[in-house]
């Protein structure tokens, strides 16, 4: 089961994922997070994946959906603390991967 923690600070939305990102977790992204990104025109999104145990192809697609919304909002998206278990599946998304949330914040001019 996927747990999602959201924090908004200074134009940046932090999404911290914990658990297994499978079909059920996709609905949290697609039906909860994506409408937030669209409605509030969020430009900067940082996913913290430090506690993510696994990710399915549907989970990868859900992250790709959020990338599309951020790009539409002329923003930037980052993945930080990506575990080795999911690294290969996420590389094909061409999303900037950084070591920490602080490193991602340094790359955003807010």
N, C-alpha and C positions, 0 to 999 in steps of 0.2 A: 504494500500500500504506500502511495506517495503522499508525503506531507509537504505543504507549500507555505512558506512564510514570506509575506510581502512587507517591504519597508520603503517608504518614499521619503527622500531627503534631498533638497536642493536640486530639483528637476531630474533626479535619478531614481529609478525604481529598482530596488534590489529584490531579487527572487531567489530564495534559498530553498533548494529541493532536498528532501530527505527520504530515503527508502528506495523502492523499486518503481521505476517509471514505465508503466505498462499501459494497457488499454484504458483502465480506469483513471490513471493519472492524466491521460490525454484530455479527458473531459474537463479536468480542472484547468488545464491550460486553454483549451479551445473555447470553453463556455464561460470561463470566469476571467482569466487573464487577458485574452485577446480583446474582449469588449472593453476592458479597462484601458488598454493601450489605445484603442480606437477612439473611445469617447473623450478621454482626457488628452489625446494627442501627445502621449509620452514619447520623448525623443531619445532618452538614454535608459538602457536596460542592462543590468548586470545580473547574470545567473551565477550563483554560487553553488557548485556541485560537489562540494567537499564530502557531503554525507550521502551522495547518490550511490546506491549499490549496483544497480543495473538499469539498462534502458532498452526498450524494444524499438523496432523500426517505426511504430506509431508514435513513440515518444520523440524520436528524432524528427519526424514530420511535424509534430506540435511545436518544437523549438524552431523549426524552419518557418512555420506560420508566423510566429512572433517576430522572427527576423524580417519577414516581408512587411509587417505592419510598421516596425521601427524604421525600415528603409523608406517606406511611404511617408513617414513623419519627418524625413530628412535627419534621422538620428544615428546613433551608434549603439551596437550591441556587443557585449563581451561575455565570455565564459571564463570563470575563474575556479581555481582549485579542482581541475578536472581529474577524476580518478583514472588510473590506468585501465580499469575494467570497462570504461565507456569511451576512452579516448579515441580508439579507432573508428567507432561508429559516428563520432561527432566531427572528425576531421574533414569529412566531405562537405560539411555545411559552410566551410570557409568563413567561420566566425572567429574573430580575434580571441586567442586564448592567453590569459595572463595568470600570474602566480597568485594574486590576491585581489580583494575588492579595492584596496588602497591603490594598487598599481593601475587598475582600471579607472579609478577616479582621476588619477594623474594624467590619463590620456584623454580625459573629457575636459573641454574648456567651458566650465560652468561658472 
